[in-house]
Amino acid sequence: MMYHASSQPAGSHADAAFYRMGRLTAKLGVGRSTLYEWIKAGRFPSPVKLGPKAVGFRAEDVHAWIAAREAA
């Protein structure tokens, strides 16, 4: 088990190093197609390749994007 220095319980979404598509779309309340449109338009961070058939979104990038939208 990986240790995360956080006030959130281990295993919570806030502790995830990466968000997979299903968890991310649920967190943001948007569909996959909307998310891919935002990525294509440069309005959302691009995913990173995690394996031959898997991509994920860096949690720190997602959290920064959410914070920037809340500040706007």
N, C-alpha and C positions, 0 to 999 in steps of 0.2 A: 504494500500500500504506500502511495506517495503522500508525504506530508505537505500540507499547504498552510502557510501562515496567513490565516484569515479569521475574521470573526464569524464566518459562516460555517456550519457543520461540514465536515469532510464529505465529499460526494455530492454536495449541492451544485446547482448550475453555476454559481459564482466561482466555484473552485475548478471548474473544467478548464483544461488547457486549450481545448478545441471544442467548438460546437459542431456537431454533425447537422446536416440539413433539416432533419425532422425536428430536432430540439430547437434549432434556431428559428424556423418558421413559426413554431408554437410560441416561442418567447416574444417574437416581434409581432405576431398576429397577422402575418401576411403569407401569401402562397409562394410556392417555388418560383413560378413564372415572374411574379413581381420582384422577388429577390434577384433573379437573374437579370431582369431589366435594369435594376438599380446598379448592379455590378457592371453591366455593359456600358451604362451611362456614366460610370465613375462616381456614383453616389453612395456606394457601399464597398467595403473592403473585399478584395478578391480572396477566394479560397486558396488553400495550400494543399498540395498533394500529400496524402498520408500513406498511400500504398498504391498498388497497381490499379485498384478499382475504387479507391476511397479518397474523398477530399473532406476537409474540415475548415472551419473559420477560426482564426486565433481569437481566443476569448478576450485578450487585452484589446485587440482591434475592435471587436464588437462592443465592448464596454465603452471604449473611447468614442465610438460612433454614437452610441446612445447618449452619452454625456454631452456631446456636441449638439445633438438635436434638442436635448432638454434645456441647454443654455441659450439656444437661438430663440 
